[in-house]
Amino acid sequence: MSDTPTDGGAPGLPATGGASAEVGPEGGTPGTDYSAMTMGFLNHMRQGDIALALGVSTILVILILPLPSWLLDGALAISITFSV
């Protein structure tokens, strides 16, 4: 069985149902599977490109923002601990 949908949508996401889809009482389309959408997001995170971008952004924020000395000391101690 293939994970590729026949309607041209993304794998793991529900079919859109076209332009004539009815709106449910909660505002979403009937049959919307949010667990499938979450798994689709996690599959994208496993590819590495998004994780790399978030990691680089985090490092830049840490370099730019002034951090208290106790936090810098703790981060340095953890870094030295894992490097040995």
C-alpha positions in Angstrom: 0.0 0.0 0.0 1.4 3.4 -1.0 1.5 6.5 1.2 1.1 8.8 -1.8 -2.5 10.1 -2.2 -4.3 9.8 -5.4 -5.7 13.4 -5.3 -2.2 15.0 -5.4 -2.2 16.1 -1.8 0.6 15.6 0.7 1.1 12.1 2.2 -0.4 11.6 5.6 -2.8 14.5 5.3 -6.5 14.1 4.7 -7.9 14.8 1.2 -9.3 18.3 0.8 -12.5 17.2 -0.8 -12.4 19.9 -3.4 -14.2 23.3 -3.4 -17.6 21.8 -2.5 -16.5 20.6 1.0 -19.0 21.5 3.7 -17.9 23.3 6.8 -18.6 21.5 10.1 -20.0 23.0 13.3 -16.5 23.7 14.7 -15.4 25.5 11.6 -13.3 22.7 10.2 -14.2 20.4 7.4 -15.9 17.2 8.5 -13.5 14.4 8.9 -10.4 16.6 9.6 -7.8 14.3 11.2 -5.5 16.5 13.3 -3.4 13.6 14.3 -2.5 13.0 10.7 -1.5 16.6 10.3 0.6 16.4 13.4 2.4 13.3 12.1 2.9 15.2 8.8 4.6 18.0 10.7 6.8 15.5 12.6 7.8 13.8 9.4 9.0 17.2 8.0 11.0 17.8 11.2 12.7 14.4 10.8 14.0 15.4 7.4 16.5 17.7 9.1 16.2 20.9 7.2 13.7 22.5 9.5 15.5 21.2 12.6 18.8 22.7 11.3 17.2 26.0 10.7 15.7 26.1 14.2 19.1 25.1 15.7 21.0 27.8 13.8 18.3 30.4 14.9 18.6 29.3 18.5 22.4 29.6 18.4 22.2 33.1 16.9 19.7 34.2 19.6 21.9 32.9 22.4 24.9 34.7 20.9 23.1 38.0 20.5 21.0 38.1 23.7 22.9 39.0 26.9 22.7 36.1 29.3 23.4 36.1 33.0 26.8 34.9 34.2 25.3 31.9 36.1 23.6 30.6 32.9 26.9 31.0 30.9 28.8 29.2 33.6 26.3 26.3 33.6 26.3 26.1 29.9 30.1 26.0 29.8 30.1 23.3 32.5 27.7 21.2 30.5 29.6 21.6 27.3 32.9 20.6 29.0 31.2 17.6 30.6 29.8 16.3 27.3 33.1 16.9 25.5 35.1 14.6 27.8 
